[in-house]
């Protein structure tokens, strides 16, 4: 059975024409953001498709519950292909990410083929813990026409800390598979390889060595995030409780990255006198959308509760629906609480403990009782 999309703008369009449509949409999207338009003619630059899969790790910071629906390609096509394909063809990135390890899905290769065949001009981004990054998968990625960016969630420079963080014993296997991908990729950026480090109180002292490992492996970038707190048991994993130590480790990691010539993204330090001025505007409600397997919509992974869904609606009716209109208006007026508590968009909020807690599915009174005096 063919896995080529059936709702393309025109199956006979040339690659260059598809790229032109993509470029036109991106320029329009930038202009609409700069003019703070509420209803957009452009479609998102970035589509997050939550491709949840089985998981062979038990990461201490995990958000995963028991109600995740695994990504199924045929179900996705039946539910959403006609609604999404035209907008997907104009996107800059398709991000396949979600709880679990989607490369362990039985149809993982078929999913890669589907997005490769129909959207070869769109960059693909996906996250993996590395265990599913087999040589066969590596060869498929390096042999494709698309640009890929791979986020490899490793969180440690050594097998002992990796086992503490993930409760698995496959660090050496993952490093071996990563080495193979580095050796066989087309050039230094095909695919782009990023090592992910979710910083907690358990592994923050390993961050400098993690940067050294990344440089030795020859990957392109280190990306460090603070862990988000999803359940009370994760509270004291937060670097919020080791601020001075965290700041020292971030500074050390930054210096090592500079000396090693490797790019690095770090979260904001705690307790600074001055933070980069923010405009009160988060770009993401204008540029990206996140969809889960049921079609529920959020602007990003840290967003608060929303009730918007693709069920029974056309895509642009959702993209310009009440939910997204209100979100854009609130961002312009700087009164959306998700901005006030988002240190990615508003760095000074890193000093507010509420910024480290994911609030979806929680009532305010429930959080206050659960988290005590920190709110």
C-alpha positions in Angstrom: 0.0 0.0 0.0 1.3 3.4 -0.9 2.1 5.7 2.0 2.1 8.9 -0.2 -0.3 11.6 1.1 -3.5 11.8 -0.9 -4.3 15.5 -0.2 -1.2 17.2 -1.7 -1.8 20.6 -3.4 -0.7 19.0 -6.7 1.2 15.8 -6.9 3.0 17.0 -10.0 4.4 20.1 -8.4 8.2 20.4 -8.6 10.3 20.5 -5.5 11.2 24.1 -6.3 7.6 25.1 -6.5 6.9 23.5 -3.1 9.8 25.3 -1.6 8.6 28.5 -3.0 5.1 28.0 -1.4 6.9 27.2 1.8 9.0 30.3 1.6 6.0 32.5 0.8 4.1 31.2 3.8 7.0 31.8 6.1 7.4 35.4 5.0 3.7 36.0 5.4 3.8 34.4 8.8 6.7 36.6 9.9 4.9 39.7 8.6 1.6 38.8 10.4 3.5 38.3 13.7 5.3 41.6 13.4 2.0 43.4 12.7 0.4 41.4 15.6 -2.5 40.1 13.5 -5.0 38.0 15.3 -6.6 36.2 12.4 -3.9 34.8 10.1 -3.7 34.0 6.4 -0.5 32.1 6.9 -0.5 28.6 8.3 2.0 27.4 11.0 5.7 27.2 10.3 6.0 24.3 12.7 3.7 21.3 13.2 4.3 19.1 16.3 2.6 15.7 15.7 2.7 13.9 19.0 3.9 10.5 17.9 3.7 8.7 21.2 5.0 5.1 21.3 6.1 2.3 23.6 8.8 3.2 26.0 11.7 1.1 27.3 12.9 3.8 29.8 11.5 5.0 33.1 13.0 8.5 33.3 12.7 10.1 36.7 11.3 13.3 35.2 8.9 11.7 32.8 5.4 13.2 32.1 4.0 9.9 30.9 0.7 8.6 32.4 -1.2 5.5 31.4 -3.6 7.1 28.9 -1.3 7.8 25.9 -2.6 6.6 22.6 0.2 5.3 20.4 0.6 6.9 17.1 -0.9 4.9 14.3 -0.3 6.1 10.7 -3.5 4.8 9.2 -5.6 6.3 12.0 -3.8 9.6 11.5 -4.4 9.5 7.8 -8.1 8.7 8.2 -8.6 11.4 10.9 -6.5 14.2 9.7 -4.7 13.8 6.4 -7.2 15.8 4.3 -7.3 18.5 7.0 -3.6 18.9 7.4 -1.8 18.1 4.2 -2.1 21.5 2.5 -0.8 23.3 5.6 1.9 20.7 6.2 3.2 21.2 2.7 3.8 24.9 3.5 5.5 24.2 6.9 9.2 24.6 7.6 9.3 21.8 10.1 7.3 18.7 11.0 8.2 17.6 14.5 7.5 14.0 15.4 7.7 13.9 19.2 5.7 12.6 22.1 5.8 10.4 25.1 7.7 7.2 24.6 10.0 6.0 21.8 8.2 6.3 18.5 11.1 4.5 16.7 10.0 1.4 18.6 6.5 1.5 17.0 6.0 -1.4 14.6 5.4 1.1 11.7 8.3 3.4 12.5 9.9 3.0 9.1 6.6 3.3 7.4 6.0 6.6 9.2 9.4 7.9 8.2 8.6 6.9 4.6 5.2 8.7 4.7 6.7 12.0 5.7 9.7 11.6 3.5 7.8 10.7 0.3 5.1 13.4 0.6 7.0 16.2 2.4 10.7 15.9 1.3 11.1 19.7 1.2 10.0 20.0 4.8 12.6 19.6 7.6 11.8 16.6 9.9 12.6 16.8 13.6 12.2 13.9 15.9 13.2 13.0 19.4 14.6 9.6 20.5 16.2 8.1 23.6 18.6 6.5 21.2 17.6 2.9 21.8 15.6 2.8 18.5 18.2 4.5 16.5 19.3 1.2 14.8 21.7 1.1 11.9 18.8 0.4 9.6 17.0 3.5 10.8 20.2 5.5 10.5 20.8 4.4 7.0 17.2 5.3 6.1 17.6 8.8 7.5 21.0 9.5 5.9 19.8 8.1 2.6 16.7 10.2 2.4 16.1 13.5 0.6 14.8 15.4 3.6 16.8 17.5 6.0 16.5 15.9 9.5 17.3 17.2 13.0 17.5 14.5 15.6 17.1 15.3 19.3 18.8 12.5 21.2 17.7 12.5 24.9 20.8 11.2 26.8 20.9 13.3 30.0 24.3 11.9 31.1 27.9 11.6 30.1 28.3 8.1 31.7 26.4 4.9 32.1 25.9 5.2 35.9 24.2 8.6 35.8 22.3 7.5 32.7 21.0 4.5 34.6 19.9 6.7 37.5 18.1 9.1 35.1 16.5 6.5 32.8 16.5 3.3 34.9 18.0 1.5 31.9 21.3 -0.1 31.2 21.8 0.6 27.5 24.1 3.6 27.6 27.0 1.9 25.7 24.6 0.6 23.0 23.2 4.1 22.5 26.7 5.6 22.2 27.7 2.9 19.7 24.6 3.7 17.5 25.2 7.4 17.8 28.8 6.9 16.7 27.6 5.0 13.6 25.2 7.8 12.7 28.0 10.4 13.0 30.3 8.4 10.8 27.8 7.7 8.1 25.9 11.0 7.8 26.2 12.8 4.5 28.0 15.8 5.9 28.4 17.7 9.1 24.7 18.8 9.1 22.8 15.9 7.4 21.2 15.0 9.8 21.8 17.7 12.4 22.4 16.0 15.7 21.6 17.5 19.1 22.2 15.9 22.5 19.5 16.7 25.0 20.2 17.1 28.7 17.2 17.5 31.0 18.8 19.0 34.1 17.7 17.8 37.5 19.3 17.8 41.0 20.4 14.3 40.2 22.5 15.0 37.1 23.3 18.8 37.0 26.9 18.2 38.2 27.4 16.0 35.1 26.5 18.8 32.6 30.1 19.9 32.0 31.2 16.3 31.2 28.1 16.0 29.0 29.3 18.9 26.9 32.8 17.3 26.6 31.2 14.0 25.5 29.1 15.8 22.9 32.2 17.5 21.5 34.1 14.2 21.4 31.2 12.5 19.6 31.1 15.2 17.0 27.4 16.2 17.3 26.3 19.7 16.4 24.7 21.1 19.5 23.9 20.5 23.2 20.5 21.5 24.4 19.9 21.8 28.1 16.5 22.1 29.7 15.3 22.3 33.3 12.9 19.5 34.1 9.3 20.3 34.4 7.4 19.0 37.5 4.3 17.0 36.5 3.6 15.2 39.8 4.5 15.9 43.5 7.1 13.2 43.6 9.2 15.1 41.1 9.3 18.3 43.1 12.8 18.1 44.5 14.3 17.0 41.2 13.9 20.7 40.2 17.1 22.7 39.9 15.1 25.4 41.6 16.3 23.8 44.9 20.0 23.9 43.9 20.3 27.3 42.4 23.9 28.3 43.2 25.2 24.8 42.1 23.1 25.0 38.9 24.4 28.4 38.0 28.0 27.2 38.4 27.4 24.1 36.3 25.8 26.2 33.5 28.7 28.6 33.6 31.2 25.7 33.4 29.2 24.1 30.5 29.2 27.3 28.6 33.0 27.8 29.0 33.7 24.2 27.9 31.4 24.6 24.9 33.2 27.7 23.8 36.6 26.1 24.1 35.4 23.0 22.3 33.6 24.9 19.5 30.3 23.2 20.1 27.0 25.1 20.1 25.0 25.0 23.3 21.6 26.2 24.4 21.2 26.7 28.1 18.2 27.8 30.3 18.3 31.0 32.2 20.4 31.2 35.4 18.8 31.8 38.7 18.9 35.1 40.7 20.5 37.4 38.2 20.2 41.1 38.6 19.4 41.6 35.0 17.6 39.5 32.4 17.2 40.0 28.7 14.3 42.4 28.2 11.1 40.6 27.0 8.6 42.1 24.7 5.6 40.5 26.4 5.1 38.5 23.2 5.7 34.8 22.7 6.1 33.9 19.1 4.6 30.4 19.3 0.9 31.2 19.0 1.6 32.7 15.6 4.1 30.1 14.3 3.4 26.6 15.6 0.7 24.1 16.6 0.9 20.9 18.6 -1.6 18.0 17.9 -2.0 14.8 19.7 -3.3 11.5 18.3 -6.9 12.5 19.0 -6.6 15.9 17.4 -6.5 18.0 20.6 -4.6 21.3 20.1 -2.0 23.2 22.1 0.5 25.9 21.2 3.4 24.2 23.0 4.4 21.5 25.5 4.2 23.9 28.5 0.8 25.4 27.7 -2.0 25.4 30.1 -5.3 23.6 29.6 -7.2 24.1 26.3 -10.3 22.5 24.8 -9.6 23.1 21.1 -9.7 20.1 18.8 -9.6 19.3 15.1 -12.6 17.0 15.4 -15.4 18.2 13.2 -13.5 21.3 12.0 -11.3 22.4 9.2 -7.7 23.2 10.1 -7.8 26.9 9.4 -11.0 27.2 11.5 -8.9 25.8 14.4 -5.8 27.9 13.7 -8.0 31.0 13.6 -10.6 29.8 16.1 -11.5 31.4 19.4 -8.8 29.5 21.3 -5.9 30.8 19.1 -7.5 34.3 18.8 -7.7 34.7 22.5 -4.2 33.3 23.0 -2.8 35.9 20.6 -4.8 38.7 22.1 -3.6 37.8 25.6 0.0 37.6 24.4 -0.2 41.1 22.9 -1.7 42.4 26.1 1.0 40.5 28.2 -1.6 39.1 30.5 -1.5 35.4 29.7 -0.3 33.4 32.7 1.5 30.9 30.6 3.8 33.7 29.5 4.2 35.1 33.0 5.4 31.6 34.1 7.4 30.6 31.1 11.1 31.1 31.5 11.7 30.2 27.9 9.8 33.3 26.8 10.2 35.4 29.9 13.6 34.5 31.5 13.0 36.3 34.8 10.2 33.9 35.7 12.8 31.2 36.3 12.9 32.6 39.8 9.2 31.8 40.4 8.7 28.2 41.4 5.3 28.1 39.6 7.2 28.4 36.3 8.7 24.9 36.9 5.4 23.2 37.3 3.2 22.0 34.5 -0.3 23.1 35.4 -2.4 21.2 32.8 -5.0 19.1 34.4 -4.6 20.7 37.8 -6.9 23.2 39.5 -5.3 26.1 41.3 -6.6 25.0 44.7 -5.3 21.5 44.1 -1.8 22.8 43.3 -1.8 25.1 46.3 -2.6 22.2 48.6 -0.1 19.8 46.9 2.8 22.2 46.7 2.4 24.1 49.9 4.2 27.3 50.7 6.0 27.6 47.3 2.9 29.1 45.7 
